[in-house]
Amino acid sequence: MSRAVSTKTKWINTSIAGTLGFLMFLPILWIVVLSFKTEENAIRAPLEILFGSGWTMESFSAVQARSDYFKHFSNSAIIALGSTAMGLIIAVPAAWSMAFVPSKHTKNILMWMLSTKMLPPVGVLVPIYLLFRDFNLLDTRTGLTLVLMLINLPIIVWMLYTYFKEIPGEILEAARMDGASLREEVIYVLTPMAIPGIASTVLLNIILAWNEAFWTINLTAGNAAPLTAFITSYSSPEGLFYAKLSAASVMAIAPILIMGWFSQKQLVRGLTFGAVK
């Protein structure tokens, strides 16, 4: 009887998980389907769109002919990787000090850093825009890299702090007793032990930077515009070009989806780092 109940519960849980997974994947599936339709067919009834004719690659061709996709792609890659690298340079020492040399204000500092993520970005848009204008950082990769590093820095520090807390402090003490300097302790002892956590932090930050739209749209025009700004160019006062907009969206999310697919094992491993001892 117990085994039958367990099997039934497992089947119910599997069904619920499968349903939720499909619902989460449905918007992506719909965008992919629309990207292979003509503008005329893209505004038809849902069933007619799914099962009707009119499958074509012309939307992808039109998008590439109108915009330089590879320029936007390179901007996204440089900005995402650059902001991640800059964030790690700052976050690793900060997380190390908070995890292994805490003060009575450490928790308050961590909470303050996290609270900055609760501020609506539009609330600081004007001062940041004026600063960027005065320092000639508007529509530059350097400017976007800097601002995306700063807005994601609290998350990087929090994640690394959590991973570092799982590492026994006795190991670092043993390294000090063997004569390791602070630099050697961080680079040769701490970092290798926290590789799963650091890897998941890097992957998550790349995804966040790649998908950031608010700052990239407001701080760029053409030269440094990444793929998020590339998508918005297919929304105009004349209306939405559904097929072309969907094709641009597919071209923008495909690289990050492929990266996430191949690195999902490392991402899950990092996010569960230290959960089981």
HELIX and SHEET records of a PDB file:
HELIX    1   1 SER A    2  SER A   35  1                                  34    
HELIX    2   2 GLU A   39  ALA A   42  1                                   4    
HELIX    3   3 PRO A   46  PHE A   51  1                                   6    
HELIX    4   4 GLU A   58  ARG A   66  1                                   9    
HELIX    5   5 TYR A   69  PHE A  100  1                                  32    
HELIX    6   6 THR A  106  SER A  115  1                                  10    
HELIX    7   7 THR A  116  MET A  118  5                                   3    
HELIX    8   8 PRO A  121  VAL A  124  5                                   4    
HELIX    9   9 LEU A  125  ASP A  134  1                                  10    
HELIX   10  10 ARG A  141  LYS A  165  1                                  25    
HELIX   11  11 GLY A  169  MET A  177  1                                   9    
HELIX   12  12 LEU A  182  GLU A  184  1                                   3    
HELIX   13  13 GLU A  185  LEU A  190  3                                   6    
HELIX   14  14 THR A  191  MET A  193  1                                   3    
HELIX   15  15 ILE A  195  ASN A  211  1                                  17    
HELIX   16  16 PHE A  214  LEU A  219  1                                   6    
HELIX   17  17 LEU A  227  THR A  232  1                                   6    
HELIX   18  18 TYR A  242  PHE A  262  1                                  21    
HELIX   19  19 GLN A  264  LEU A  271  1                                   8    
SHEET    1   A 2 SER A 235  SER A 236  0                                        
SHEET    2   A 2 GLY A 239  LEU A 240 -1                                        
END                                                                             
